[in-house]
Amino acid sequence: MISNDVSTTETVRNVFIIDDKQIIRTIMIYPLNVGRFIPEIIRTVQALQMADCSKGSTAANWIPGQPVIVPPPTTYCELEERQNYIKENQNGISWYLSFKEPPKICQENVSNNSNDNCD
């Protein structure tokens, strides 16, 4: 890829992560003088797989094996359930930010780099 901000003749290093539905999920752009960091690219693929499979989100600095962020409640009833869950399990910072262990199938798929068994 050419970046006119950097050069009109030399390429920058781009990484495109495209899912099985042909949707670009991530674009990473590295300057000419910086190489790509393959472990971060792999971690990004794993985070995308985990988020899709678990229907959650991965936090900053997430690595495989860590909990995922539960989506925030969308109704008052869900809010009350979330507050009770946090109180009982001590697993969250607030009603808006709480965590869960992803399903085992998600953990297995991420470690195998396969997302075939997730709905």
C-alpha positions in Angstrom: 0.0 0.0 0.0 1.2 3.5 -0.8 0.8 6.2 1.9 1.1 9.6 0.3 1.8 11.1 3.7 5.0 9.0 3.9 6.1 8.5 0.3 4.6 8.4 -3.2 6.8 5.5 -4.3 7.5 3.3 -1.3 4.9 1.1 0.5 4.0 1.0 4.1 3.4 -2.3 5.8 -0.3 -3.1 6.2 -2.0 -6.0 7.9 -5.6 -6.7 7.0 -7.6 -9.2 9.0 -10.5 -10.4 7.0 -13.1 -12.7 8.4 -14.8 -15.7 6.7 -17.7 -13.4 5.5 -15.2 -11.2 3.6 -15.5 -8.3 6.1 -12.3 -6.4 7.0 -12.2 -6.6 10.8 -8.8 -5.0 11.5 -6.3 -2.8 9.7 -2.9 -2.3 11.1 -0.5 0.1 9.5 3.2 0.0 10.3 5.7 2.7 9.2 8.4 2.0 6.6 11.1 1.6 9.3 9.1 -0.6 11.7 8.5 -4.3 11.2 5.3 -6.1 12.0 4.9 -7.8 15.4 3.5 -11.2 14.6 2.5 -12.1 18.2 0.3 -9.0 18.3 -1.3 -10.0 15.0 -2.0 -13.5 16.3 -3.4 -12.0 19.6 -5.7 -9.8 17.6 -7.1 -12.7 15.6 -7.6 -14.6 18.8 -9.4 -11.6 20.4 -11.7 -11.3 17.4 -12.5 -15.0 17.6 -13.1 -14.8 21.4 -15.3 -11.7 21.1 -17.4 -13.3 18.3 -17.7 -16.7 20.0 -18.4 -15.4 23.6 -20.6 -12.5 22.5 -18.5 -10.3 24.8 -15.6 -7.9 24.4 -11.9 -8.2 25.1 -10.3 -5.6 27.3 -7.1 -3.7 26.6 -4.1 -6.0 26.9 -6.4 -9.1 26.8 -4.6 -12.4 26.2 -6.1 -15.8 25.7 -7.3 -17.4 29.0 -8.5 -14.1 30.5 -12.2 -13.3 31.1 -14.2 -11.2 28.6 -16.3 -8.1 29.2 -20.0 -8.7 29.4 -22.0 -6.4 27.1 -23.8 -3.7 29.2 -27.5 -4.3 30.1 -30.1 -2.9 27.7 -33.1 -3.0 30.0 -33.8 -2.2 33.6 -34.5 -5.8 34.3 -31.1 -6.8 32.9 -29.6 -4.0 35.0 -31.0 -5.5 38.2 -29.8 -9.0 37.3 -26.4 -7.6 36.6 -26.2 -5.8 39.9 -27.3 -9.0 41.8 -24.7 -11.1 39.8 -21.9 -8.7 40.7 -23.0 -8.6 44.4 -23.1 -12.5 44.6 -20.0 -13.2 42.6 -17.8 -10.2 43.2 -17.2 -10.2 39.5 -17.4 -6.7 38.1 -16.6 -3.1 38.8 -20.1 -1.7 38.1 -23.3 -2.6 36.4 -21.7 -1.3 33.2 -18.4 -3.1 33.5 -18.4 -6.8 34.5 -16.6 -9.8 33.3 -17.3 -13.5 32.6 -15.3 -16.6 31.9 -15.9 -17.4 28.2 -17.5 -20.7 27.4 -15.1 -23.7 27.1 -15.9 -24.1 23.4 -14.7 -20.5 22.8 -11.5 -21.1 24.7 -10.8 -24.3 22.8 -11.5 -22.7 19.5 -9.2 -19.7 20.2 -6.4 -22.0 21.3 -6.9 -24.1 18.1 -7.3 -20.9 16.0 -10.6 -22.2 14.7 -14.0 -20.6 15.1 -16.0 -23.3 13.4 -18.1 -24.4 16.4 -19.4 -21.0 17.5 -22.8 -19.8 16.7 
